Amino acid sequence: MAERKKLKATVRSGIGKGASRSVRREGSIPGVIYGGGDAAEPITLEFRELNKLIYAGHFLTTIFDIEIDGATQRVIPRDYQLDRVKDKPLHVDFLRLKPGAMLRVEIPIHFQNTETCPGVKKGGTLNMVRHAVQMKVPADNIPEALLADLSALEINEPLHISALPMPEGCSLIERDRDFTIANIVPPVAVVEDPAAAAAAAAKGGKGKGKAAPKPAAAAAAPAAKAKK
């Protein structure tokens, strides 16, 4: 299950681009909490803490308990914007989570037992077709990853999504086909072109071996001089 983390925020009085720019000038990040049947609530978050959480990874699949003026709300990030030049967070959207809520999230795939995979041991290479999949999951039980076992995969053999165990209460969004998530690519064999090899051999032999005979006219010159 994905880890739950705590985050502190304060209520933001102003809304709109001007108010957001003012919050950023003060070294904070504007955000909003919405959903769950309640009105949207503008908030302000501490820049350093939020920036660290975003770049730590798995931000969009992490549940947060946000404390605002002494009250706590359970939320999950739905989106965030980064500065195109400086890659710093500019705004964050959070979704309220009510008891029994279901979420649509992207879950990463972790590949296991690569070192014991028969296809890899024979010289093949793991080709990861999918790194993550879209899933519908309970808000109280968001899986950290789907586990793909490679311990029996041979060269040219595909691994389909149906081979992965699904966490309890979770389902795939894309259920109309059994798509491939990985396969083992055979080793590349280097085939030498016979014509190219012959040309290279001929080029390499040029200038080697016995010296070429002199022209007949040049060889006859000394003999003609001797008769005079």
N, C-alpha and C positions, 0 to 999 in steps of 0.2 A: 504494500500500500504506500502511496506517495506520502511523504513527510508533511506534517502540518507545522507552519511557522507563525511567529508573532510579528506584528508590525504596528507601529504607532502612527497616528495621523491626527490632524486638526481640521475642524470645519472651515471651509473656504467661503467667505461671504460673497465675493464677486465672481461673475461668470463671464465668459467671452474671451476673445483673443487678448484684449487689453489687460484684463485681470490676470490671465495666465502668464503674460510677459512680465507683469509686476511680481508675481510669485517666483518666477525663475530668476529675476534680478536679485531677489533676496536670498538666493542659494537653495531654493526648495523646488519641488516638482508638483505641478497641479495634477489632480486625478478626479475620478468620479466613481461612485458606487451606484449601480442601478439594478433593476430586476427584483424578483421575489414579491411582486405586488405592491412595493413601496415606491415612493417618489425618488428620483435621482438625487444623490447627495454629493455636492462638490467638496473635495477634500484637498489638503496639502500634505505632502510627504517630505521627509528629509532626504536630500539628494544623495549623500554618500551611502546611506544604508540601502536605498532603492537601487542605485547604480551597481552596488556589489551583488545584490540579489539577482538582478537581470543577467549579469555576466557570469554568475555561478552556474547557470544552466538549469533547465527544467522549470523555468519561471512560470510558463503558461500552464503547467500541470501541477503546480504547488498550491495547496489550500492555505490561506492565511486567516488568522484571527486578528482582525484590525481593531485596535483600541482607539476609540474616538470620544474624548471628553468623559472617560470613565466607563463607557459602554463598549461592548465587544460585538463585532459582526463577523460572521464567517463568510469569506469571499474567495473567489478564484480569479486571477487575472485573465481577461479576455483579449486584450490588445495593449500595445504600447508603441509610442513613436520615438524615434531616435533622430538626433540632429544629423543631417546628411553629411556634414563636414567633420564634426567633432565626435560623432557616434555617442553622444550623451543623451540620456532620456529626457524627453520633452513633456510627455503626458502618459498617464496610465488609466485604463478602464478596468474596473472590477465588477464582477457579477455576484450578487448576493446568493447565498446558498441556503435554501430552506430544507428542513428534514425530508428525506426521501427524494431529493432532487436528482435528476439524471442529466449528465453532461455529454456533449460531443467534443472529444479531445483527440489529439494525435499522440499515439503511444509508440515509443521507439522499440525497435527489435534488437535484442542482444543475441549474438551468435555464440554458442558454447561448443566446447570440445573440438575446436579447430585442429589442435595438435594431434588428435587421435583420428581425425577424419581419414578414411581409406583413400579417397580421391586425392586429398592434399598430400598424403604420404607417398603416393605414386607419382607426384610431380605436378598435379593439377593446382589450379588457383581458384580460390573462392571468389565468385562473382555475386555481389550483393545487389539484387534487383530492387528490393525495397528496404529502406532504412527505418521506416515508420509506417503505421497504418492508422486510419481514422476509425475511432470506436465510440460507442455509446456506453458510458460507464456510470455507476452510482457515485454521487459526490462524496459519499463516505468511504468509498473503496476504489480510489483511482490507482490502477496498477502502475508501478514504476516502469515496467517494460514487459514485452512478450519474449519468452525464451525459446530460441530455435536450436535444437540439438543436431549437431553435424556428425555425430559419432558413427553413423552408418551410411553416410552419403558417398557414392562412388563418382568417378569421372563421367561427365555428360548426364548425370542424374539430377533432376530438379527437386527442389524442396518447396512444396506448396503450403499455402496458409492453413489448410486443413490439418497439417501435421503438428501445428502449434497448439498447446493446451490453452483454452480460454479461461481467464479468471472468472470467478463466480459473479454472476450478475452482469457480466460484460458481453457485448456483442459487436460484431463488425458492422460498419456502415455499408461497405461494399460486400454484399452477400450473394450477388447473382452469379459469381464465378469463382472457381478455386484457383486463384492467381498464384504465380510463382514469386517467391521472395528471394530465392538464391539458387545457384547451381555451381557445379565444379567444372571449370573450363580446362580442357586437356592441355598438356604442355605444347608449346609451339616447336615444330620440327623445322630445322633449316634445310631446305632443298636447294642444292647447287644447280644452276643453269648450265647444262653441258656446253652450249655455245659460248657462254661467257667464260667458262673455265678454259676452253680451248684458246680463246682470244687472249686471255691472261697468260697462258703458257707460252704462246707465240711471242707475245710482247716481252716476256721475261727472258726468252732465249735469244733475242736479237742482240748481235754484237759479240756473242760467245762462240767458242769452237775455233776451227782453223781459219786463217786469214784468207780472204778471197783472192783468187789468182789474178795477176796483173793482166791488163789487156794485151792482145797479141801484138799490136803495133808498137807498144812500149817495149815488149820483150825482144822484138826484132831489131830495134835501133842500134844496140851495141854491136851486133853481128855485122850490120851493114857498114859501120865505121871501120871495122877491122879489115875489110877487103880493100880499102883505099891504100 
